[in-house]
């Protein structure tokens, strides 16, 4: 699990891509039991959106035509997050 500067322990992540671009623009959705953060790996993992509900995070991504790529991945290694 990862603890970014806000003290949240993230337990998994999903890769989302804007598939209308070539190559697709990729964002990462980090998740925990009560916090979900969307980060941009091209911008030093800057937090673009944070919410307390998975559905809100998924809807935020879908509104900009992002779709999940692959499956949710559980992890226990640190991932730096600015936010």
C-alpha positions in Angstrom: 0.0 0.0 0.0 1.1 3.5 -0.6 0.8 6.6 1.6 1.0 9.8 -0.4 1.5 13.2 1.3 -2.2 13.3 2.3 -1.9 10.2 4.5 -4.2 8.0 2.4 -3.2 4.3 1.9 -3.8 3.3 -1.7 -4.3 -0.4 -2.3 -4.8 -0.7 -6.1 -4.7 1.2 -9.3 -6.4 1.2 -12.7 -5.0 2.4 -16.0 -7.4 4.6 -18.1 -6.8 5.7 -21.6 -8.2 8.3 -24.0 -8.5 5.9 -26.9 -9.4 8.5 -29.5 -5.8 9.8 -29.5 -2.9 8.0 -31.0 -1.0 7.1 -28.9 -3.6 7.1 -26.2 -3.2 9.6 -23.3 -3.0 7.5 -20.1 -4.2 8.5 -16.6 -4.0 6.4 -13.4 -6.9 5.9 -11.0 -5.5 5.1 -7.5 -8.0 3.6 -5.0 -8.4 2.8 -1.3 -11.5 2.1 0.9 -12.4 5.7 1.1 -10.3 7.8 -1.3 -9.8 7.8 -5.1 -7.2 9.9 -6.9 -6.7 10.4 -10.6 -3.1 11.1 -11.4 -1.3 12.1 -14.6 2.0 10.2 -15.1 3.1 12.6 -17.8 2.9 15.5 -15.3 5.0 14.0 -12.5 2.0 12.1 -11.1 0.1 15.4 -10.4 -3.4 14.7 -8.9 -6.0 15.9 -11.3 -9.1 14.9 -9.4 -9.8 13.4 -5.9 -13.1 12.0 -4.5 -14.4 9.7 -1.9 -16.4 7.5 -4.3 -15.2 5.3 -7.1 -18.3 6.1 -9.2 -17.4 9.8 -9.1 -13.9 9.1 -10.3 -15.0 6.8 -13.0 -17.6 9.3 -14.2 -15.0 12.1 -14.2 -12.8 10.0 -16.5 -15.7 8.8 -18.7 -16.8 12.4 -19.3 -13.5 13.1 -21.1 -13.8 9.8 -23.1 -11.4 7.8 -21.0 -11.9 4.1 -20.7 -10.4 1.5 -18.4 -7.5 -0.4 -20.0 -7.0 -3.9 -18.5 -7.9 -5.0 -15.0 -7.5 -3.4 -11.6 -4.0 -4.1 -10.2 -3.4 -4.5 -6.4 0.0 -3.4 -5.2 2.1 -2.8 -2.1 4.9 -0.7 -3.6 5.2 3.0 -3.2 4.0 5.3 -6.1 4.9 9.0 -5.6 1.9 11.3 -5.8 2.0 15.1 -5.7 -1.2 16.4 -4.4 
